[in-house]
């Protein structure tokens, strides 16, 4: 083991433990963060971890800001802002996969796909966290009607703008960190990341599981609400974590298609 590898592992452990201590990660989320960090660190060193860190740090900040404006939204979510292993894997797993592909092949295009997958995760997270700050309720792309804030498959002007900016932030970070990237790369990563967010919205509207509370009638992603089992109203097996993972993965795949067309 080299000195650089030793400090890299220490850094990954420190960040993961810090996320657990600050209640941004559960214990299982911290363990998964270490696993994903090792894959990415092995491929790209501190540069790759920095790109991933920008996503996790910015998304954690947004999840804690303006909590009063987001009151009631967590009732519709299956989980809280404390990320467990499934949430960490959903957002960072595709990036780790592309990092592994780069380690195995040395092909630069997988670095672009790595960045695009994180851009997709950041785009979706920023849309989800900032969108509810809009004064107006969002539109469901399934019913074209206004729905409560936090509803899967809904869009708003504020959320869409946040999705674009979230993707741009990761693209700019990748441009600064990695050699061989230029303005064209930045644009392709940005577009791929934003399209990943669009895929997330579409899956959320038409495929993702949705339940209704038998007691209060609220629509939620949770199978239990008000202490009672909820009833399924939409979807079969695709929960929010799987939707997030697929959309982030597809952001990277779209980037590959741009380059391999």
Residue pairs with C-beta under 8 A, 6 or more apart in sequence:
4 45
8 41
8 45
8 46
8 49
9 38
9 41
11 41
11 46
11 49
12 33
12 34
12 37
12 38
12 41
12 49
13 34
15 33
15 37
15 49
15 53
16 25
16 30
16 31
16 33
16 34
16 37
17 30
19 25
19 29
19 30
19 33
19 56
19 60
19 83
20 26
20 27
20 29
20 30
22 60
23 82
24 56
24 60
24 63
24 81
24 82
24 83
25 33
25 82
25 83
25 84
25 88
26 82
26 83
26 84
26 85
28 84
28 85
29 82
29 83
29 84
29 85
29 87
29 88
31 85
32 85
32 88
32 89
32 92
33 56
33 88
33 92
35 96
36 52
36 88
36 89
36 92
36 93
36 95
36 96
37 49
37 52
39 96
39 99
39 100
40 48
40 49
40 52
40 92
40 95
40 96
40 99
40 114
41 48
41 49
42 99
42 103
43 99
43 100
43 102
43 103
43 114
44 51
44 99
44 102
44 111
44 114
44 178
47 177
47 178
48 99
48 114
48 177
50 173
50 177
51 114
51 115
51 118
51 170
51 173
51 174
51 177
52 92
52 95
52 118
54 122
54 169
54 170
54 173
55 91
55 118
55 121
55 122
55 125
55 170
56 91
56 92
58 122
58 125
58 126
58 166
58 169
59 91
59 121
59 122
59 125
59 126
59 129
60 81
62 125
62 126
62 129
62 130
63 81
63 129
64 81
65 129
66 133
69 132
69 133
70 132
70 133
70 149
70 150
72 148
72 149
72 150
73 132
73 149
73 150
74 80
74 81
74 150
75 218
75 220
75 225
76 148
76 150
76 151
76 218
76 219
76 220
76 221
77 150
77 220
77 221
77 222
77 240
78 220
78 221
78 222
78 223
78 239
78 240
79 87
79 240
83 91
86 241
87 241
87 244
89 241
89 245
90 241
90 242
90 244
90 245
90 248
91 121
91 125
91 244
91 245
91 248
92 118
92 121
93 245
93 248
93 249
94 117
94 120
94 121
94 245
94 248
94 249
94 251
94 252
95 114
95 117
95 118
95 121
95 248
95 252
97 117
97 249
97 252
98 110
98 111
98 113
98 114
98 117
98 252
99 110
99 114
101 107
101 110
101 113
102 108
102 110
102 111
102 114
108 180
109 255
109 256
109 259
109 260
111 174
111 178
111 180
112 174
112 181
112 185
112 188
112 189
112 255
112 259
113 252
113 253
113 255
113 256
114 252
115 170
115 171
115 174
115 178
115 189
115 255
116 188
116 189
116 192
116 193
116 196
116 251
116 252
116 254
116 255
117 196
117 248
117 249
117 251
117 252
118 170
118 174
118 193
118 248
119 166
119 167
119 170
119 171
119 174
119 189
119 190
119 192
119 193
119 194
119 196
119 251
120 167
120 192
120 193
120 194
120 195
120 196
120 197
120 200
120 247
120 248
120 250
120 251
120 252
121 196
121 244
121 247
121 248
121 251
122 166
122 167
122 169
122 170
122 193
123 163
123 164
123 166
123 167
123 170
123 193
123 194
123 196
123 197
123 251
124 163
124 166
124 196
124 197
124 200
124 244
124 247
124 248
125 166
126 162
126 163
126 165
126 166
127 159
127 160
127 162
127 163
127 166
127 197
128 150
128 159
129 162
130 158
130 159
130 162
131 138
131 149
131 155
131 156
131 158
131 159
131 160
131 162
132 149
132 150
132 159
133 158
134 149
134 156
134 157
134 158
134 159
136 146
136 156
137 146
137 147
137 148
137 149
137 156
138 146
138 147
138 149
138 151
138 154
138 155
138 156
138 159
139 145
139 146
139 147
139 154
139 155
139 156
140 146
140 147
140 151
140 153
140 154
140 205
141 153
141 154
141 155
141 201
141 202
141 205
142 153
142 205
142 206
147 154
148 219
151 219
152 204
152 205
152 208
152 210
152 221
152 240
152 243
153 201
153 202
153 203
153 204
153 205
153 206
153 208
154 201
154 204
154 205
155 201
163 194
163 197
164 190
164 194
166 193
166 197
167 189
167 190
167 191
167 193
167 194
167 197
168 190
170 189
170 193
171 186
171 187
171 189
171 190
171 193
172 186
174 181
174 185
174 186
174 189
175 181
175 182
175 185
175 186
188 255
188 258
188 259
189 255
191 254
191 258
192 251
192 252
192 254
192 255
192 258
193 251
195 250
195 251
195 254
196 247
196 248
196 250
196 251
196 252
196 254
197 247
197 251
199 246
199 247
199 250
199 251
200 243
200 244
200 246
200 247
203 238
203 243
203 246
203 247
204 240
204 243
207 235
207 238
207 243
208 221
208 234
208 235
208 238
208 239
208 240
208 243
209 221
209 232
209 234
209 235
209 236
209 237
209 238
209 239
210 219
210 220
210 221
210 232
210 233
210 234
210 235
211 219
211 220
211 221
211 222
211 223
211 225
211 230
211 231
211 232
211 233
212 218
212 219
212 220
212 230
212 231
212 233
213 219
213 220
213 225
213 226
213 228
213 230
214 226
214 228
214 229
214 230
214 231
215 225
215 226
215 227
215 228
216 225
216 226
218 225
219 233
220 230
221 239
221 240
222 230
223 229
223 230
224 230
